Amino acid sequence: MAFTFQTPSKILIEAGASSKIGELLKGCKAAHVLLVTDEGVRAAGLTRNAEAAIAEAGIALTVFDGVVVDAPSHVIEAAAEICRECGVDAVVAIGGGSALDTAKLVAYLAKTPDKLDDIYGIDLATGDRLPLLLVPTTAGTGSEVTPISIVKSPNDEKKAVISPRLIPDWVILDPVLTLGLPPHLTAQTGIDAMAHAIEAYTGKIKKNPTSDRFALKALALLSANLRKVYTDGSDLKARSDMQIGSMLAGMAFANSPVGAVHALAYPIGEIFHVGHGLSVALVLPYVLEFNRPAAEALYAELSEVIQPGYRRQSDAADAAAFVAEIEAICRDCGVPSSLSAVGIGEGDLSKLAENAMKHEKRLLVNNPRELDDDQARAIYASALAGRGPAAGE
């Protein structure tokens, strides 16, 4: 088997690790850093330790807190221009997936003459970038370890820049920064991370032994801790395990990409302005049920990963048990059982299906089971009705 596996080379995992950013930046020989974040994260005090550490290290700091959800292209370009104007020589991001995705492209665009419109796609960003340190404040996107940035274009279409140049120099996991994450966001981001692991493990094209190992460990950590952090957000050990699980899932899907769960989730976010984690959680059980005939043996293997002590029976029974347990986790963590909870009705299903099939081909090719427009619509219909389709449908 021939495959390529790429991931960051330097990772710091420690409660309070964000206070060591100054030391890490000195190692990068940084004299002036841009901190990329959003107003809410900064107002919550989550950047305070990092800002103090940067000041103590004698490094000049410019703060860009204009990040918004889904990383719009004009925001990325504005932040890159600030970098160039201020002579910034390193970029740090503290926040959720949008902040990390923004920072990856800011660090690249600030150092190269490339235009954002010219690098959408795979391996079109080939130039240099500024030193880059990423600090997630959620346990979900895995963006801190992926070579991917998702961007919202001016016409509200989501596009991707995929390049090894976006892999950061340092990943810093500080579980303290996740302690204040509200239960609903804790659940939604955690389920997104679980979907990353599941889809990486069952991917049709680039599934490989290294991604498999990361996906299995990620899914074990995430499934064992998600209910804990949903009910008790102050559990620092569980928060740390969730961050590690999310990171490992990110490493897995960065090298064995996601499939129909994410392909069908993206239109929900784009059209109905639903957060990415919730969009994924809303369709996850229904896509898994659709995929079950093609992924039965792999789902059977995952059944005992997410249910320690589970006694294997047959692939069919075990795969069904796996899908049922994923749905139980979603319900236990407050995910609505119907798309109607986010304002989607019967009349919207064809538009959702058309959007997914037209714009998410790069993801759909990875899905273990091929699907057409009618099947995509049927999955959305099941998610609207709150019941899974029969596995053979």
N, C-alpha and C positions, 0 to 999 in steps of 0.2 A: 504493500500500500504506500502510495506517495502522497504526502500532504505537507502543508506549511502551517506552523503554529507561531503566532506573534503575540507578545504580551509585554507589559512594562517590566523593566529590569530592577527597579527600586521601589519597594513598598514599605511604608511604616504603619504599623498597626499598634495603637496604644491609646488608652484613655488619656486625654489631654495632649495628644500628639500635635494639635494645631499650634500649640505654644512653641514648637520647635521649628516652625517654618523659617524663622530668621536664620537659624544655623544652616538649614538646607539651602537657602538662597545664597548665603555666603559661599557655600560649596560650588554654586553655579556662577560665582563671581558677579552676582547681580549688584548694580549700583542704584537702579531705579525700577521699581516693580509696579505693575498694574494689577490691582485686586478687582476681579470680576465677580459680582454678586448681585443680589436684588435687594430692593428696599426692605422687604419683609425680613429676610435673613439678617440684614445688618441691624434693623430695629430690634430684633430679638436678641441681639448681643452675641450672635454666633461667630462674628468676625473679630470680636474684641481681642481675644488672646493672640490671634494671628497679627493683627495690626500692632499690638504692643510689642510682639516679638520682632516684627520688621523694624520698628522704630529703635528698639534696643540694639539691633544689629547695625544700626547706622545706615540703613538703606532707605532711600527716598521712596515715598509711597503716593501713588495716585489711585483713587478709588473710583471705579465705574460701577454704580449700583442700578443701572438702567435695564438690567436683564428682565425680560418678561417671558411668559410661558410660550413654548414652542420655538424659541430662538428665531425671531424674524430677521430677514436678511439685512434690513436697514439698521437694526440695532447692532448687529455684528460689524457692519461696515463703519458705523459711527465709533464704536469702541476701538477698532483697528486704527482709525484716523487719530484718535486721542493718543494711542501708543506712539505713532509716528511723530506727532506734534511735540510730545513730552520727552522724546528720547528714551522711552521705556526699553529696558533690556531683559525683562523677564515677566511672565504672567502667572498669577495665582488665581485659581477659582475656588470659591467656597459657596456651595449651594446645591440645588437639585440638578436634574439632568439638563435643563435648559441653560443653567449657568455654566456647566461643564462643557456642553456642546458649543456654547458661545465662545468660551475661552480657548478651546482648541483651535477654532478658526481664527480668532483674533491673533493668537500667537503666530499662526502661519501667515496671515495676510499682512501683518505688521512688518514682516521680514522679507517678503517676496514681492515682486511686481505683479503677481497673479491677481486677477479679478475673481470675485466669488462666483459670478455667472459662468466662468470658464472651467471651474473645477468640480462641478457637480458630476457625480459618477464614481467610477472605481479607478483608483491609481492615476488620477489626473493632477493631483497635488503632489509635485515631486521636488519642490524647492526646499529651502531651509526654513526653520521657524525659530522663534525665541524660546529660551528655556521655559518649561511649563510644569507647574505643580497643581494637582487637582485634589480637592478635599470635598467629598460628598457629604451632604447633611441629611440624606435619606438612605434607605437600604432598598434599592429597587432598580434604578436604571442601569447600573453597571457601566455608565458612560466613562467613568474614570479609567477603565482599562481597555476600552474599545478604540479602534481606528476610525470611528464613525461619528459624524455630526449630522443631526437632522435639522434642517433649516426650513422655515416657512417663507415661501416666496411672496412677492407683492400681491399675487392673485390667490393667496391662501393655499397654494399647493405645497405639500411637504416634499422636499428634495433631500438627497443625502450626498455628503462628501465622504468618501471612503478612501483612506490612505494611511499607510504606516507612519507618515509624518505627523499624524494626530495623536499617536500614542505618547503619553507624557513622560517626562524625566522622573517624576516622583508621584506616587499615589500615597496619600495620607488618610488613613482611616482613624477617625477619632469618634468613638461611639458616644461620647458626652454630647456631641453636637446633635445627636438624634433623640435625646431624652425628651425634648419638648414637642416632638412631632405628634400632632393630634391622632387619635386612634384611627379615624377613617383614612388618613393619608398613610399611616403606618401599614394598614391592611392593604390598601391599593398598590402602594409601591412594592410591598413584599410579594403580592400575588404576581405583579409584573416580573419580578425576579424569578419566581418559580416558573413562570411561562418561558422565560429565557432558557432555564435549565432543561425543561421538558422538550422544547423545540430544538435545542441544540442536540440533545440525545437522540431525537427521532428524525433529524434532518436527512433528506434524501440524497443530497449531493456531496456535502463536505464533512459528514459525520466521520470522526476519527478517534483513535484510542485515547489521545491526550485530552481532547474536548470531552470525551465520555467521562474520564476520571474527574475532571472539574465539575461537570454537570451533576454527577452522582453525589459528590460531596456537598455541592451547593444545595441540591434538593433536600438532602438529609438535614442540613443545618436550617434551612428555611422552613421546612414543614414541621420541624421539632420546636421552633421558636416563634412562629408567627402568631399563634393564638396567645402565647405568653405575653408578647409585647403589645398585642391589641388590648388585652385586659389589664396589663400592668406596664405602662410605658416607662416606669422608673427602674426596671430590671436591667442593669447595666451589662451583665453577662449575656443576657438574651439579646440585647441591642447589639453588642459586639458580634455575636454569632450571626445575627442577621446581616450586618455589614459585610462580614467575611463571606457569607453565603451569596450575597448579592454580587460581590466582586468576583467570586469564582464562577458564578453564572455568566457574568459579563465576559470573563475570559473564555468560557465555553462558546457562547454565541458569537463572539467576535471572530471565531475561527470555524464554527459550524452554524451558519446563520439561521435565524428564526423563519417561521413559515406562515401558515394561514391565520393563526391566532392574531399575530400582529398585523397581517395584511387586512383582516376584517376589522381590527380595532381602529386603525388609522382613520378611516372615513367617519367613524363615530366622533372622534375628536375634532376632525376638521369641520364637519358639517354642523355638529351640535355643540361644539365648544366644550367638550367633556374632557377632563384630565386624562392623560395617557394611561395611568395606572388603572383608573376606573374603567376606561374603554376596554382594556385588556381583560380585566376581571369579569366584565359583563358578557364577553363572548367565550371565555376560556373553556368552561365545561361543555359548551355546545360544539365547539370546534373539535375538542378531544373526542367527543362521542361520534362525530362524523368521521374522524380519522381512525377510529378504533379497528375497523376491519383490516386496514393496511399496516397499522402499528401495534397490533395485538401482542406480539411476542415482546416487544420493547416496553409497552405499557405494563405487561405482566411483570417484567423485571423491576419496574419502578414501584410496583404495588408494595413490596416489602421495604423499599427505601423510605416511603412516606408513612408507613405503618409498622414500626418496629414490633417484631413478634408475630407479624402476619404469617399465617401458614399457607404456603402455596398450594393451589388445587390444580387448575388447568389454565392454560393461557387465556382462554375465553373468560373464565370466571375471574381470574386475577386482573385482567385488563378492565373488566367491568367494575371491579372493586376499586381499582386505581381511579377511574373517572369519578366514581361515587364519592371517594374520599376527597378529591380535589374540589368537587362541588360542596361537600360538607365544610371544608375549610373556608370557602368563599362565603357560605351562609353564616358560619360561626363568626366571621369577621365583618359582618354587616353589609356585604355586597348585595344589592338588590337582585332578585331573581328574574327580573324582566326589564327589557329595554325601555318600557314605558316610563320607568322611574326617571329617565333623563329626557323625556319628552318625545320619544320616537314612537310613531304609530305605523299602522299597516301600510299607509300610503307612502311611507319613506323607504320601505325595504328595497324596492327595485333600484332606487337612486344609490343607496348604500352599496348594493351588490355591484352595480355598474361601476361605481367609483373604485371599489376594491379590485375588481378584475382588470380595470383599465390602467390604474396607476401603481399597483403593487406587484407587478409581474416579477420583479427582482426577488421578492419574498415567496411568492406562490410556487416558484420552481423548486423551493426547498421542502415544500410540504410533503409528508409521506404518502398522501393520497391526492391525486389530481381532482380539481373541482372546476365546474363550469359556472356560468352566470346563474343558472337555475338552482344549482346546489348551494351557491353562496347565498342566494336569496332565501333558500330553505333554512339555512343555518340561522340567518337573522330572524326568520319567522319563528324558529324554535326558541331563540333567545327572547323574542317578544312575548311568546306564550308562556315562557318559563318552564319549558320541558324540552328534554333532549330528543333529537330524532332517533328512530331506530337505527342501529349501527349499520344496517345494510342500505339505508336510504341514500 
